[in-house]
């Protein structure tokens, strides 16, 4: 690893530990030439996942888009930032574990909705109203009635 201070490529690892979300390895290094210490992060290289949009176009998977949608759905709800981060991480992990290079935006939306249903029912309905693109009040009402029946039958 190249020293950020003197440019020498010889260093030794002083300390290694996983980050809080276990997605990276943090390594504390010491340059063998100048003796100064610096930190590096090691990340597993993955193949990029492409999202197939409704119109058939493809774009790289972006965790931030899921996070933005969930934040919007949870706005003014008693849902913590750590709960939102955990939900997004769970969805991202499920997508990665599918071992597919392409996934439909529909499937991603279904995964998010399944997680939101457990986290906050109002946020779930908010997300569903945008995700499913309800065109009129009757479609929205029908969705809420079906959701309510399902919740009552699960109890």
Secondary structure, DSSP 8 states (H G I E B T S, - for coil): ---TTT--S-EEEEEEEE-TTSSEEEEEEEETTT--EEEEEEE------EEE-TTS-EEE--HHHHHHHHHHHTTTSS--HHHHHHHHHHHHHHHHHTT-SEEEHHHHHHHHHHHHHHH-HHHHHHHHHHHTT--SHHHHHHHHHHHHHHHHHH-
